[in-house]
Amino acid sequence: MDRYRFLVVDDHPIFRHGATALIQSDPRNVVVAEAGSVAQALEQLEIQIPDIALVDLSLGGRSGLDLLKTLKELYPQVKTLVGSIHDEAVYADRALKAGARGYLMKQVAGTVLKDAIQTILSGKIYVSPAMQDRMLEAYTVSKDRVSLVSMLSDRELEVLEHLGRGYGVTEIASQMHLSAKTVGVYQDHIKHKLALETTADLRRYAIQWLQEV
């Protein structure tokens, strides 16, 4: 019997091991590698190319979005499914554009993960029914906080998230491996896109946005 090979990428060992056990509860599936960071994932890909990669978006120093883009460019044959704590209303469309074939929230039941895997293996894209409705209504819904944030680039969104968690420019620069000057430029871009006047306004917005998502 042919088996589908999986790579599980998550920086939380408990979730990683739990996802591995759930995936392998189907005898057709085998997890050939696990990784806790983008760098480890890329190392594993050089050893063996899986059929599906289950990827978290929060991977320490580098975003899972970066990994999705790399997979799309270098390993287009690998189907990717995102499992994340981040609100799908903000991140699902962004993940799909980066190359993912599906997006689900980590708190869903195990049966949903299995359904998502089968959907992707059949050549279709998986998102929750609620997200399907949002996508269908995207062209008629008025601009709210989520749609404004959707105008940000991936890097700008990372900066906004760090601001919402209370990090200063120096800390954000260190986390994202950027210069403080570059982070400042991103902040200016975010303020312009969100029609905010001051950095204090931006920080308040970021905190409120993070609480909502």
PyMOL commands that set and color helices and strands:
alter all, ss='L'
color gray80, all
select helices_A, chain A and resi 13-23+38-47+64-74+88-97+110-121+129-137+145-149+154-164+169-176+180-193+199-212
alter helices_A, ss='H'
color red, helices_A
select strands_A, chain A and resi 4-9+29-35+52-55+58-59+62-63+79-84+102-105
alter strands_A, ss='S'
color yellow, strands_A
deselect
rebuild
show_as cartoon
